[in-house]
Amino acid sequence: MSLSRGGPGLLRSCFQAISSLSSASRPAFARSYAVLSTKGQSEGGFSDTKPLYKTYKPVTPGLRHLKRPNYDHLWEGRPFLPLTVAQRKKGGRNNTGRIVVRHRGGGHKRRIRLLDFVRDTPGEFDVVRIEYDPGRSAHIALVQSRDPNVAGDKRFAYILAPEGLRAGQIVESFRQGIPDGLIPGYVDRRTTLAHDSGTETDGSSSLVLGLLRQRTLRPGNCLPIRLIPPGTVIHAVSLKPHGPARLVRAAGTFAILVVHDPSGKYAHVRLQSGEVRLIHSDCVASIGKVSNSLHQGRNLGKAGRKRWLGWRPTVRGVAMNKVDHPHGGGRGKSKSNKIPRSPWGWITKGGMRTRKPGPKGPKGSNKWVIRERPRGKEKRTARQQA
């Protein structure tokens, strides 16, 4: 009764008194909305009890299902502006104004981070910080060269951050090969594999090889394929000896170097899809797994958060009219016995391949693939075994 007589002035004074309290003496009803979720983690003494995701109290409908990965090591400030450019949006339109990419448009203002996918600058680089990149699912690392001869903004670069890389660590690029004198007794002849030969000593060849791997096989280091032993987890794989990284760049992905070809010219690399393909031994790859492996487990919580990322709504085909989509028309939510098709009539989801490798497709489009990715029954069996 006295609260209603006091009016809004009394309520305002009460909340000001609560906010002035310290965190130790603050009442239980004045706690924050964020909650660290430990769902799916074991509570054993030797397990990692760090929460994986951050959830929120459902004080609004948009916070009820919101779930974000918990990364305390990410930089919270602005990016390094000399390595960014403004993003110009076109809403999925081409130069004639027609939509060529559907469901794109709007979104928050962004700056594109310019990443170094070539890694042709040798020497040691200090990891300054790990940042969030709005233009990709993986995290990026800002590195600084230790070479005093490099001046200006060229001392800094953005690279893909592998899993476990933190500020203060050191990464190197051996794209030009192993420099002479780095490992006593080892000479990089650039024509032989590191695990076959390349050492001047005979009795201590295994010791020299072990020192070489300990020095070079570190997360974030860039190496030629010929210097990487079989079974190593890699990412950012290039397809040309002097080209940039093209494969395995999404969050949480990785490839495995299966075996080196007996000729020493190629290596067999198994990609994330299960496809095994030939990669030239002079092509480069980075050591480790791509960061932000929890990206697929996030939940945006509301449709508006999807619009902030630049995505427009997607309408189901069965909700359209018959003139608008092959699945449209009819009574109820059913496409009847129609074969699943795209809005333009292409067969989808039924095992129909849209890419034609070999003689029926582009010349030489599939000659580097040793084993194609599993499909159908083979894919289901692989999932059950995993």
C-alpha positions as CSV (number, residue, x, y, z in Angstrom):
1,M,0.0,0.0,0.0
2,S,2.8,2.4,0.9
3,L,4.6,1.5,-2.4
4,S,1.6,2.6,-4.4
5,R,1.4,5.8,-2.5
6,G,5.1,6.6,-3.1
7,G,4.7,6.4,-6.9
8,P,7.5,6.1,-9.4
9,G,9.9,8.2,-7.2
10,L,10.0,5.5,-4.5
11,L,10.6,2.7,-7.0
12,R,13.4,4.7,-8.6
13,S,15.1,5.3,-5.2
14,C,14.8,1.5,-4.4
15,F,16.5,0.5,-7.7
16,Q,19.2,3.1,-7.2
17,A,20.0,1.7,-3.8
18,I,20.2,-1.8,-5.2
19,S,22.6,-0.7,-8.0
20,S,24.9,1.0,-5.5
21,L,25.4,-2.2,-3.5
22,S,28.5,-4.2,-4.1
23,S,28.4,-7.6,-5.9
24,A,28.9,-9.4,-2.6
25,S,26.0,-7.7,-0.8
26,R,23.7,-7.4,-3.8
27,P,20.3,-9.2,-3.3
28,A,19.6,-12.4,-5.2
29,F,16.9,-10.8,-7.5
30,A,19.5,-8.3,-8.9
31,R,21.7,-10.9,-10.6
32,S,22.7,-10.7,-14.3
33,Y,20.7,-12.4,-17.1
34,A,23.6,-14.4,-18.6
35,V,24.1,-18.0,-17.5
36,L,27.0,-20.2,-18.4
37,S,25.7,-23.6,-19.6
38,T,27.6,-26.8,-18.6
39,K,25.1,-29.1,-20.3
40,G,26.8,-32.1,-21.9
41,Q,30.0,-31.9,-19.8
42,S,31.2,-34.4,-17.2
43,E,31.8,-33.3,-13.7
44,G,34.8,-35.6,-13.0
45,G,37.9,-34.4,-11.2
46,F,40.1,-34.7,-14.4
47,S,37.6,-33.3,-16.8
48,D,37.4,-29.7,-18.2
49,T,34.6,-28.0,-16.3
50,K,34.8,-24.8,-18.4
51,P,31.3,-24.1,-19.8
52,L,30.9,-24.5,-23.5
53,Y,28.0,-22.2,-24.2
54,K,26.5,-19.1,-22.7
55,T,22.7,-19.0,-22.3
56,Y,20.4,-16.3,-21.0
57,K,17.4,-16.0,-18.7
58,P,14.2,-15.8,-20.9
59,V,13.2,-12.3,-19.9
60,T,12.3,-11.7,-23.6
61,P,11.3,-14.2,-26.3
62,G,14.4,-13.5,-28.2
63,L,16.6,-14.6,-25.3
64,R,14.8,-17.8,-24.5
65,H,16.6,-20.0,-27.0
66,L,19.7,-17.9,-27.5
67,K,22.9,-19.9,-27.1
68,R,26.4,-18.6,-27.9
69,P,29.8,-20.3,-27.6
70,N,31.7,-19.1,-24.6
71,Y,35.1,-17.8,-25.8
72,D,36.8,-15.6,-23.2
73,H,40.0,-15.2,-25.2
74,L,38.5,-13.2,-28.1
75,W,39.5,-9.6,-28.5
76,E,36.6,-7.3,-27.6
77,G,37.8,-4.1,-29.4
78,R,37.9,-2.9,-33.0
79,P,39.9,-4.7,-35.7
80,F,43.2,-3.5,-37.0
81,L,41.9,-0.9,-39.5
82,P,44.8,-1.0,-42.0
83,L,44.0,-4.6,-42.7
84,T,40.3,-4.0,-43.4
85,V,38.2,-2.6,-46.2
86,A,34.6,-1.5,-46.3
87,Q,32.1,-4.1,-47.5
88,R,29.8,-2.9,-50.3
89,K,26.5,-4.8,-50.3
90,K,24.5,-5.6,-53.4
91,G,21.6,-7.6,-51.9
92,G,22.3,-10.6,-54.2
93,R,21.9,-8.5,-57.4
94,N,24.1,-8.5,-60.4
95,N,25.0,-5.5,-62.6
96,T,21.6,-5.6,-64.3
97,G,19.7,-5.5,-61.0
98,R,18.4,-9.1,-61.1
99,I,18.6,-11.4,-58.1
100,V,21.3,-14.0,-58.7
101,V,21.8,-15.1,-55.1
102,R,18.5,-15.5,-53.2
103,H,17.8,-14.8,-49.5
104,R,20.5,-12.1,-49.1
105,G,20.1,-8.5,-48.1
106,G,20.3,-6.0,-45.3
107,G,22.5,-6.9,-42.3
108,H,24.8,-4.9,-40.1
109,K,27.5,-2.7,-41.5
110,R,30.8,-4.6,-41.8
111,R,34.4,-4.3,-42.7
112,I,36.2,-7.1,-44.6
113,R,39.3,-8.5,-42.9
114,L,42.1,-9.0,-45.4
115,L,43.7,-12.4,-44.5
116,D,47.0,-13.7,-45.6
117,F,46.3,-17.0,-47.3
118,V,49.7,-17.2,-49.0
119,R,52.0,-17.0,-46.0
120,D,55.1,-16.4,-48.1
121,T,56.9,-14.2,-45.6
122,P,59.4,-16.2,-43.6
123,G,60.4,-15.7,-40.0
124,E,58.7,-15.7,-36.6
125,F,55.5,-13.9,-35.9
126,D,54.0,-13.1,-32.5
127,V,50.3,-13.7,-32.0
128,V,48.9,-10.3,-30.8
129,R,45.3,-11.4,-30.3
130,I,42.5,-13.7,-31.5
131,E,39.6,-11.9,-33.1
132,Y,36.0,-12.5,-34.3
133,D,35.6,-12.2,-38.0
134,P,32.0,-11.3,-39.2
135,G,32.8,-12.4,-42.7
136,R,33.6,-16.1,-41.9
137,S,32.8,-18.7,-39.3
138,A,36.3,-19.3,-38.1
139,H,38.3,-17.0,-35.8
140,I,41.3,-15.0,-37.0
141,A,44.6,-14.1,-35.4
142,L,46.5,-10.8,-35.7
143,V,50.2,-11.6,-35.9
144,Q,53.2,-9.2,-35.8
145,S,56.6,-9.9,-37.5
146,R,59.7,-10.0,-35.4
147,D,61.9,-8.8,-38.3
148,P,63.1,-5.3,-37.4
149,N,63.7,-4.5,-41.1
150,V,59.9,-4.7,-41.8
151,A,58.4,-1.3,-41.1
152,G,54.9,0.2,-41.1
153,D,51.7,-1.8,-41.4
154,K,53.5,-4.6,-43.2
155,R,54.6,-5.9,-39.9
156,F,51.1,-7.1,-39.2
157,A,48.9,-9.7,-40.8
158,Y,45.7,-11.6,-40.3
159,I,45.8,-15.4,-40.5
160,L,43.3,-18.2,-39.8
161,A,43.4,-19.1,-36.1
162,P,43.8,-22.8,-35.5
163,E,42.2,-24.5,-32.4
164,G,44.2,-23.7,-29.3
165,L,46.2,-20.7,-30.6
166,R,46.3,-17.9,-28.1
167,A,47.9,-14.4,-27.8
168,G,51.6,-14.5,-26.9
169,Q,52.4,-17.7,-28.9
170,I,54.7,-17.8,-32.0
171,V,53.8,-18.9,-35.5
172,E,56.1,-19.3,-38.5
173,S,55.9,-19.9,-42.2
174,F,58.2,-22.3,-43.9
175,R,56.8,-21.9,-47.4
176,Q,60.2,-21.1,-48.8
177,G,61.6,-24.3,-47.1
178,I,63.6,-24.9,-44.0
179,P,66.4,-22.3,-43.7
180,D,69.9,-23.6,-43.4
181,G,71.1,-23.8,-39.9
182,L,67.7,-24.0,-38.3
183,I,68.3,-27.6,-37.3
184,P,71.9,-28.7,-37.0
185,G,72.6,-31.5,-39.4
186,Y,69.6,-30.9,-41.6
187,V,69.7,-29.5,-45.2
188,D,66.4,-29.0,-47.1
189,R,67.1,-30.1,-50.6
190,R,63.5,-29.4,-51.7
191,T,63.4,-32.5,-53.9
192,T,63.0,-35.2,-51.3
193,L,60.6,-35.8,-48.4
194,A,61.6,-34.9,-44.9
195,H,60.9,-38.4,-43.6
196,D,62.9,-40.1,-46.4
197,S,66.2,-38.2,-46.6
198,G,67.6,-34.7,-46.5
199,T,70.0,-35.2,-43.6
200,E,73.7,-35.1,-43.8
201,T,74.3,-37.3,-40.8
202,D,73.8,-41.1,-40.8
203,G,73.7,-42.3,-37.2
204,S,71.7,-39.4,-35.9
205,S,69.2,-39.0,-38.8
206,S,66.2,-40.0,-36.6
207,L,67.3,-37.5,-33.9
208,V,67.6,-34.7,-36.5
209,L,64.2,-35.6,-37.9
210,G,62.6,-35.6,-34.5
211,L,64.1,-32.1,-33.8
212,L,62.8,-30.9,-37.1
213,R,59.3,-32.0,-36.4
214,Q,59.3,-30.6,-32.9
215,R,60.5,-27.3,-34.3
216,T,58.0,-27.0,-37.2
217,L,54.9,-29.1,-36.4
218,R,53.2,-26.4,-34.2
219,P,49.6,-25.1,-34.5
220,G,49.5,-22.2,-37.0
221,N,52.8,-23.0,-38.7
222,C,52.7,-23.1,-42.5
223,L,54.6,-25.9,-44.2
224,P,55.0,-27.6,-47.6
225,I,53.2,-30.9,-47.8
226,R,56.5,-32.7,-48.3
227,L,57.6,-31.7,-44.8
228,I,54.5,-32.9,-43.1
229,P,54.5,-36.5,-41.9
230,P,51.4,-38.8,-42.5
231,G,48.6,-38.6,-40.0
232,T,49.0,-34.9,-39.3
233,V,45.9,-32.8,-38.9
234,I,46.1,-29.8,-41.3
235,H,44.0,-27.0,-42.6
236,A,44.2,-24.1,-45.1
237,V,45.5,-26.4,-47.9
238,S,46.6,-24.8,-51.2
239,L,46.0,-26.4,-54.6
240,K,48.9,-24.8,-56.4
241,P,52.6,-24.7,-55.2
242,H,52.6,-20.9,-55.3
243,G,48.9,-20.2,-54.8
244,P,46.8,-19.3,-51.7
245,A,45.0,-21.6,-49.4
246,R,41.7,-22.8,-50.9
247,L,40.6,-25.9,-48.9
248,V,39.6,-26.5,-45.3
249,R,39.0,-22.9,-44.1
250,A,35.6,-23.2,-42.3
251,A,35.1,-23.3,-38.5
252,G,36.0,-26.6,-36.9
253,T,37.1,-28.3,-40.1
254,F,40.3,-30.2,-40.7
255,A,42.0,-32.5,-43.2
256,I,44.4,-35.4,-42.6
257,L,47.5,-36.2,-44.6
258,V,47.0,-39.9,-45.3
259,V,50.2,-40.9,-47.1
260,H,52.9,-39.6,-49.4
261,D,53.0,-41.0,-52.9
262,P,56.0,-43.3,-53.6
263,S,57.1,-41.0,-56.3
264,G,57.4,-38.2,-53.8
265,K,55.5,-35.8,-56.1
266,Y,52.0,-36.0,-54.6
267,A,50.4,-36.7,-51.3
268,H,47.0,-38.2,-50.4
269,V,44.9,-35.8,-48.3
270,R,41.5,-36.8,-46.8
271,L,39.1,-33.8,-46.6
272,Q,36.3,-33.2,-44.2
273,S,33.7,-34.7,-46.5
274,G,35.6,-38.0,-46.7
275,E,37.0,-37.4,-50.2
276,V,40.6,-38.3,-50.7
277,R,42.5,-36.3,-53.4
278,L,46.0,-35.8,-54.6
279,I,47.8,-32.6,-53.5
280,H,51.2,-31.6,-55.0
281,S,54.0,-32.0,-52.4
282,D,55.1,-28.4,-53.0
283,C,51.7,-27.1,-52.0
284,V,51.4,-25.8,-48.4
285,A,49.1,-26.4,-45.5
286,S,48.8,-25.1,-41.9
287,I,49.1,-27.3,-38.9
288,G,46.1,-27.9,-36.7
289,K,42.3,-27.7,-36.8
290,V,40.4,-24.6,-37.6
291,S,39.1,-22.7,-34.6
292,N,35.5,-22.1,-33.4
293,S,34.5,-25.7,-33.5
294,L,31.4,-24.8,-31.5
295,H,30.0,-22.7,-34.3
296,Q,27.5,-25.3,-35.4
297,G,26.0,-25.7,-31.9
298,R,25.0,-22.0,-31.6
299,N,21.3,-20.9,-31.6
300,L,20.5,-17.4,-32.8
301,G,17.3,-17.3,-30.8
302,K,15.1,-15.1,-33.0
303,A,14.6,-14.3,-36.7
304,G,15.8,-10.7,-36.2
305,R,19.3,-11.9,-35.3
306,K,19.4,-13.8,-38.6
307,R,18.5,-10.6,-40.4
308,W,21.4,-8.8,-38.7
309,L,23.7,-11.3,-40.4
310,G,22.4,-10.4,-43.8
311,W,20.0,-13.2,-44.4
312,R,16.4,-12.6,-45.7
313,P,13.5,-15.1,-45.1
314,T,13.2,-18.3,-47.0
315,V,9.8,-19.5,-48.1
316,R,9.1,-23.2,-48.4
317,G,8.1,-24.6,-51.7
318,V,5.0,-26.4,-50.4
319,A,3.7,-23.1,-49.1
320,M,3.7,-21.6,-52.6
321,N,1.2,-21.8,-55.4
322,K,1.6,-24.3,-58.2
323,V,2.7,-21.7,-60.6
324,D,5.5,-20.6,-58.3
325,H,7.1,-23.9,-57.3
326,P,7.0,-27.6,-58.4
327,H,6.0,-28.4,-54.8
328,G,3.2,-25.8,-54.6
329,G,-0.5,-26.3,-54.9
330,G,-2.8,-29.0,-53.5
331,R,-4.5,-29.4,-50.2
332,G,-2.6,-29.6,-47.0
333,K,1.1,-29.5,-46.3
334,S,2.3,-32.1,-48.8
335,K,4.1,-32.2,-52.1
336,S,2.2,-35.5,-52.9
337,N,4.3,-38.0,-54.8
338,K,6.4,-35.4,-56.6
339,I,10.1,-35.9,-56.9
340,P,11.9,-33.2,-54.8
341,R,12.9,-30.4,-57.1
342,S,14.3,-26.9,-57.0
343,P,12.2,-23.8,-57.9
344,W,13.6,-24.2,-61.5
345,G,12.8,-27.9,-61.8
346,W,16.2,-29.4,-61.0
347,I,16.0,-32.8,-59.2
348,T,17.3,-32.4,-55.6
349,K,17.7,-34.6,-52.5
350,G,17.1,-37.7,-54.5
351,G,20.7,-38.6,-55.2
352,M,20.8,-36.8,-58.5
353,R,24.2,-35.4,-59.0
354,T,24.4,-31.8,-60.2
355,R,28.1,-32.0,-61.1
356,K,29.2,-34.2,-63.9
357,P,32.8,-35.4,-63.4
358,G,34.8,-37.4,-65.8
359,P,34.0,-37.8,-69.5
360,K,30.5,-36.2,-69.3
361,G,31.7,-33.1,-67.5
362,P,34.5,-30.5,-67.7
363,K,37.7,-32.0,-68.9
364,G,40.0,-33.0,-66.0
365,S,37.6,-31.9,-63.3
366,N,37.9,-35.1,-61.3
367,K,41.4,-36.4,-62.1
368,W,42.9,-35.4,-58.7
369,V,40.2,-37.3,-56.7
370,I,41.3,-40.7,-55.6
371,R,38.2,-41.6,-53.7
372,E,35.0,-39.7,-53.8
373,R,33.1,-38.7,-50.7
374,P,30.7,-41.4,-49.3
375,R,27.1,-41.1,-50.5
376,G,23.9,-42.9,-49.7
377,K,24.3,-46.2,-47.9
378,E,28.0,-45.8,-47.6
379,K,27.5,-42.4,-45.9
380,R,25.0,-43.8,-43.4
381,T,27.2,-46.7,-42.5
382,A,30.1,-44.3,-41.9
383,R,28.0,-42.2,-39.6
384,Q,26.9,-45.3,-37.6
385,Q,30.4,-46.4,-37.2
386,A,31.5,-43.0,-36.0
